Amino acid sequence: MNVSKDYDSYAAKMKNLTMAGTDLESAARFVDMLCPRDSNILDIGCGIGNTVNALRQRGHQAFGIDPTPQVLEVAGELFDDTWFRQLGAGELNSESLHECGLPTNFEAIVLSGNVPAFLLEEELAGLLLVARILLKESGALVIGTTAGARGGTEQQDNLLDGSDIQLIGRFSDWHLSPFDSSADWSVSVYTKSQKRKGFDKRDGIFILPT
């Protein structure tokens, strides 16, 4: 894993942004839209936990993993530390999640904030393989990252080509803006079927006036 070593500065910066009320919940709103209430959601490379917290506030069973103790320490200060585990991408599998007391099946798995760019190709390939195993049949893998960076759209598609998980939507930001070759950022949604299966439960009760 190729990461910056200035973890303390990064953690402090993100904590200051959170305390200042900066909107750091756009990824959570996007993922929330894809999932029914009370979904199991895993945030890989969760940082200081803003996405996990925002999903929890929206009624989901969200958890975050990150290999960096400095950011997880801040996550525990700001939010509930039981939501987070110190776990690297290469350590992620059903057994390690079970040992950590976390679910092993998810309605959504999220990688946001350029997490793929920190991984070597073989690490990303292994992570995508594990994600496919951990996803429920109706689940979604959501990857938000710089489009042209390592781990960007081309590499994602190449690594998943021919697998049982397919791209069903790609945007240039978390607000559903269209994606094209000029986009700097990408948000890609992969599922096990191009025609995504429905969920067992519905969120809303729609009543027409009589």
Secondary structure, 3 states (H helix, E strand, C coil): CCCCCCHHHHHHHHHHHHHCCCCCCHHHHHHHHHCCCCCEEEEECCCCCHHHHHHHHCCCEEEEEECCHHHHHHHHHHCCHHHEEECCHHHCCHHHHHHCCCCCCEEEEEECCCHHHHCCHHHHHHHHHHHHHHEEEEEEEEEEEECCCCCCHHHHHHHHCCCCCEEEEEECCCCCCECCCCCCEEEEEEECCCCCCCCCCCCCCCCCCC
